[in-house]
Amino acid sequence: MSDRLSVFKTYKLYVGGKFPRSESGRVYEVTAKTSAADAAGQGKWLANAPLSSRKDARDAVVAARKAFGAWSGATAYNRGQVLYRVAEMLEGRRGQFVHEVADAEGLSKSKAAAQVDAAIDRWVWYAGWTDKIAQVVGGGNPVAGPFFNLSSPEPTGVVAVLAPQESSFLGLVSVIAPVIATGNTAVVVASEKFPLPALSLGEVLATSDVPGGVVNVLSGRTAEIAAPLAAHQDVNAIDLAGADDVLAKELEIAAADNLKRILRPQPVDNADWSATPGTERLTAFLETKTVWHPTGSLGASGSSY
Amino acid sequence: MAFEYAPAPESRGNVDIAPSYGLFIDGEFTEAADGKVFKTVSPSTEEVLSEVAQAGSEDVDRAVKAARRAFEKWSALPGSERAKYLFRIARIIQERSRELAVLETLDNGKPIKETRDADLPLVAAHFFYYAGWADKLDHAGFGPSPRPLGVAGQVIPWNFPLLMLAWKIAPALATGNTVVLKPAETTPLSALFFADICRQAGLPKGVVNILPGYGDTGAAIVAHPDVNKVAFTGSTAVGKEIARTVAGTRKKLTLELGGKGANIVFDDAPVDQAVEGIVTGIFFNQGQVCCAGSRLLVQESIHDELLESLKRRLSTLRLGDPLDKNTDIGAINSAEQLARITALTEQGEAEGAERWSPACELPSSGYWFAPTLFTNVTQAHTVARDEIFGPVLSVLTFRTPEEAVAKANNTPYGLSAGIWTEKGSRILAVANKLRAGVVWSNTFNKFDPTSPFGGYKESGFGREGGRHGLEAYLDV
């Protein structure tokens, strides 16, 4: 083998279906996690990742809002097909993600492969939920009167997702997929230390029939990006998985200003994501709409229908 | 010619209001630790009905401790036993419904025909409904043996005092929680009568604690470190404050807040039925309803015809003694609320909206406000944006269904909406696009214990009623 010089990749954000740099022009160094020097930042240099600004966060919200109408209005079957397509695309780029996850999290190749495989399977799992969740959590209500009464789940809107800090890919997928499966759109803040798998996921989503703006991926300092998202009046909900307790409380207070739906940090966030999840992350970002209509009563005297 | 109605007052004889009431803590009526009391008046006459103990933070602590002690046994009871307590409560409410209806009308000011025919039947139904869930929680879709949360702190408003209590207490007890509930300061009496019902039902002490008081009492309940669940119905501003208070804790929160519901009338709607629905939507309970249809969106082509019918109908509404069985419009709940309605309507006029009320004589004492329409209203007007919480309807127009939806959704609220049209596909299409938790089509202001109720956006989160309503009180 010759000592061919490899081609580096410039990692970019994924916003509105495009791959911009941070509008701030800033980057930060991403290093490999090693057992010894992780904290000191002395791991092997991997790449420069965009250091997103609050303006990037706002741009991402605009993109997510713009995408919400069509994505939430798509049929559940269609959304399921699109999510499944993500799994297909990932399967083809499995090697790349194994490599990135191994570097990021300091895992052996086989352990990293297990994470990536589980992440691909998770897309498939959530793909199957898109056209079932409404039947599980919605339904007709037997009201005491001549009325048809139906409760249906609807997506909350634009959801800010702070991806888990430790699980750079399986954790990431486990928080994005449930949000978009039900028709929400997402602004995702990647793991601060391990953002590369998230930025690469943007490339997969761009080629998976996921409409631009449905998922937007930002890298940088979680606290810096999350603060404007939590305070943003056009964000409807926030998943605090990637926030520590102090940040989570600050963000929850900011989020109260327009009564965002909050998913507080969960025990799983810094732990093992391999177990099959429940429906909690789906239902956390759903609203229940209940529609009434008179049924009339055929044959009854005085009926107007 | 005008038909005169003879007075037809409901008797006050079947309700015995004591001159004073204590707090209900750990199964006993007790005075407030600092001895504070406040008066509750009848809004229709300003007559003082009773003097009620006012809970302070020491009392809140005592009540939470009592609820915590009671929680262990209550949550460990077989669901079937908890169910029977709730069935007992439901039955006793039915038995005493006439007494409670009169009491509620006296303390709140709403017409007896509403407390008799809407509030009380719904209160009993709500307890019946959740009673049945208590031993069936395994089947509710929250996994096997879902656990209760612990002590629920509940703060309720004055517009449907006993009904809001039922919405809060019935699901909380069915799922095995114990409660500390604060009724509104202007309407504490029915909650205190409910405490007596708990005693009649033999409910274990400490399972239900009732703490009358003002906002600071509610704030103390919400902030108490040993409360596991907070449920609030009231204004959006207070809801936001509560959300900030519980931030960073593990307290589960549900909020049912304000609204500015759009009632959309298309040109093919049956006008007479729509008019009845509009009247129900905004004048039920003097418009002091979070899900009121306070914005009428009428298709431009039928605006004049509809308004003429509506005005004619409003001229027949009877305002006056809430205890009179013929009364349609009762008293505003408090002087404070009346002042708020008055200020907002004056602002509406000042901003250029056109004001109209039917000829309507207001009683000389008490708090009263005539049914009021605003026409020539734009979306920028305060009366189209702010929740007035009174008998005030703002009329806007639209040309296309798309415009109707855009205007209906143009609010930070998202609680209710109405649609009036004969075209089924249009109902479904419009209902689908409305960002509101409850959509009434060709009807309005219908409630049922099996039907989940709650808002989108700044109208709050969580649902009350139905299977959905259990989630707020389960550790899921």
Chai-1 contact restraints between the chains, C-beta under 6 A:
chainA,res_idxA,chainB,res_idxB,connection_type,confidence,min_distance_angstrom,max_distance_angstrom,comment,restraint_id
A,N141,B,T450,contact,1.0,0.0,6.0,A-B,restraint_1
A,N141,B,S451,contact,1.0,0.0,6.0,A-B,restraint_2
A,N141,B,G466,contact,1.0,0.0,6.0,A-B,restraint_3
A,P142,B,T450,contact,1.0,0.0,6.0,A-B,restraint_4
A,V143,B,D448,contact,1.0,0.0,6.0,A-B,restraint_5
A,V143,B,T450,contact,1.0,0.0,6.0,A-B,restraint_6
A,V143,B,S451,contact,1.0,0.0,6.0,A-B,restraint_7
A,A144,B,D448,contact,1.0,0.0,6.0,A-B,restraint_8
A,N149,B,S451,contact,1.0,0.0,6.0,A-B,restraint_9
A,S151,B,P452,contact,1.0,0.0,6.0,A-B,restraint_10
A,K249,B,A247,contact,1.0,0.0,6.0,A-B,restraint_11
A,K249,B,G248,contact,1.0,0.0,6.0,A-B,restraint_12
A,E252,B,A247,contact,1.0,0.0,6.0,A-B,restraint_13
A,I253,B,R244,contact,1.0,0.0,6.0,A-B,restraint_14
A,I253,B,A247,contact,1.0,0.0,6.0,A-B,restraint_15
A,A256,B,K240,contact,1.0,0.0,6.0,A-B,restraint_16
A,A256,B,A243,contact,1.0,0.0,6.0,A-B,restraint_17
A,A256,B,R244,contact,1.0,0.0,6.0,A-B,restraint_18
A,L259,B,E458,contact,1.0,0.0,6.0,A-B,restraint_19
A,R261,B,F461,contact,1.0,0.0,6.0,A-B,restraint_20
A,E287,B,Y456,contact,1.0,0.0,6.0,A-B,restraint_21
A,T288,B,P452,contact,1.0,0.0,6.0,A-B,restraint_22
A,T288,B,R463,contact,1.0,0.0,6.0,A-B,restraint_23
A,T288,B,H468,contact,1.0,0.0,6.0,A-B,restraint_24
A,T290,B,V438,contact,1.0,0.0,6.0,A-B,restraint_25
A,T290,B,S451,contact,1.0,0.0,6.0,A-B,restraint_26
A,T290,B,P452,contact,1.0,0.0,6.0,A-B,restraint_27
A,V291,B,A431,contact,1.0,0.0,6.0,A-B,restraint_28
A,V291,B,V439,contact,1.0,0.0,6.0,A-B,restraint_29
A,W292,B,W440,contact,1.0,0.0,6.0,A-B,restraint_30
A,W292,B,T443,contact,1.0,0.0,6.0,A-B,restraint_31
A,W292,B,K446,contact,1.0,0.0,6.0,A-B,restraint_32
A,H293,B,S441,contact,1.0,0.0,6.0,A-B,restraint_33
A,P294,B,N442,contact,1.0,0.0,6.0,A-B,restraint_34
A,P294,B,T443,contact,1.0,0.0,6.0,A-B,restraint_35
